[in-house]
């Protein structure tokens, strides 16, 4: 996952959710992103938002979106906890 583009992936997800007016997913992610991630606690807030999307919106995600959310979550978690 060294070449993974976290912010590009999040932008792609947001664009798709805006197109189909997926307000639930947007609600969880837009409360923290886009933002300035200068501090670790801000990055953990983004990780929590991704967990919320994964857990609370899974029935409203396409297979591709589930994959992208999981990739973004895993990438960020690896950076924060690894």
MOZIRA-V551673 format. One record per backbone hydrogen bond with DSSP energy under -1.0 kcal/mol. NH is the residue of the N-H (numbers start at 0). CO is the residue of the C=O. E is the energy in kcal/mol with one decimal. If there is no record, write none. Layout:
<<NH/CO/E> <NH/CO/E>>
//
This chain:
<<3/0/-1.4> <8/4/-2.4> <9/5/-2.5> <10/6/-2.4> <11/7/-2.1> <12/8/-2.3> <13/9/-2.6> <14/10/-2.5> <15/11/-2.2> <16/12/-2.6> <17/13/-2.5> <18/14/-2.3> <19/15/-1.6> <21/16/-3.0> <22/20/-1.8> <25/21/-2.0> <26/22/-2.7> <27/23/-1.6> <28/24/-2.1> <29/25/-3.0> <31/28/-1.5> <32/28/-1.9> <42/38/-1.4> <43/39/-2.3> <44/40/-1.6> <45/41/-1.7> <46/42/-2.2> <47/43/-2.5> <48/44/-2.1> <49/45/-2.3> <50/46/-2.2> <51/47/-2.3> <52/48/-2.3> <53/49/-2.7> <54/50/-2.8> <55/51/-3.2> <56/52/-1.5> <59/56/-2.6> <60/57/-1.0> <65/61/-2.5> <66/62/-2.0> <67/63/-2.4> <68/64/-2.9> <69/65/-2.4> <70/66/-2.5> <71/67/-2.7> <72/68/-2.7> <73/69/-2.9> <74/70/-2.7> <75/71/-2.4> <76/72/-2.9> <77/73/-2.4> <78/74/-1.8> <79/75/-2.1> <80/76/-3.0> <81/77/-1.6>>
//
